[in-house]
Amino acid sequence: MNLWDGKAAKTLNKLTNIVLLNLLWLLFSIPVITIVPATVAMAGVVKAWQLEEEEKVFRPFMHFFVKNFKRSFFIGAMWLMVGAVLIVDLLLFLSIPHNFLRMVLITVTSFIILLYLFTSVYIIPVMLHENITKVKPLLKRAFILSFYDLPVSFSVVLITSSAVVLVLLVPITSIFIGALTAMIIHRFCYRTFSKGKIIEVSQVNL
């Protein structure tokens, strides 16, 4: 009975931390323009959870948010603008009358969007795992990693898309789906880092 109580308490504590982390992420994402720094902070907390036995929330979240704010804000704003341009272009090409040029433009743009999504998968993990401060090398590394393990890239895009759809269909899931998705994605992406021996995992000191 005591053993069950211990497991139940541990599980409840983990679920509570997931919800708290998710709520922090939502709160810091409210301005919209800070959604990328908030996402980096959430991913940083998830990474810390998997490297440490004790699961903390607020202090590590603020640590990663402040530490990575400048870099993640700039890169995030630029990358989101690129994504917005690609979507607008695709919608514009879809409105063109049916002809060969329309088919070519839609095919090329769709392929570029796929590359964009694959690269997006690793931008935040690279920020957290590697000390790359310049935009071009960071995006280049994320792009390379996205093709290093294609099944992971496909899986993360599918998981993220499914999470978005789930929130749209069942809004109440928004209180935990962000943090839960971040935990799953971290495990997938860490597999790529470990598989390629690209980095050495070190203890996070907060």
C-alpha positions, 0 to 999 in steps of 0.5 A: 500500500505504501509502495502504491501511495509513493508511486501515486504521489510521484505520478500526481506530482509529475502531472502537476508539474506538466500542467504548471509548465504548460500554463507558464508557457501559455502565459509567456506566449500571450504577447505572441511575439514571445512564443518562441522564447517561451517555447525554448524555455519550456523545452529547456525545462523538459531537458532539465527534467530528463537530466535531473531527478528533481523536477522543478518548474518556475525557476528553470523556466525563468532561467532558460527564458532570460538566458535565451530570450535575445537569440530566440526572439530574433531567430523566432521572429525571422523564422515565423516571418519566413513561414508566413511568407511561404503560406501566403505564397501557397495560398496565392498560387492556389488561387491561380487558374489551373495550368502547368505553371500553377502546378509547378509553383504549388509543387515547388512551394509545398516542397520548400514548406516541407523543408521549412517544417523539417528544419523547424523541428531542430531549431530549438533543440540545437539552441539548447544542445549546442552553443551556436550563437549565429543565425546562419550556422544554427539554421544550417545545423538544424537543416542537416539534422532534419535529414540525419534521421528522417523518421524522427523529423516526420514523426515530430511534424506529425506529433505537433500537427496532431497536438494542434488539431487536438487543441482545436477539437478539444480546447481543454487539452490546451492546459497540458498538451504543449508541455506533453508534446515538448516532452515527447519531441525532446525524446525523439530529437535527443535520439538523433543527437545521441545516434549521431554522437553529435554532442556530449550530454552534460548536466544542466546547472541551474 
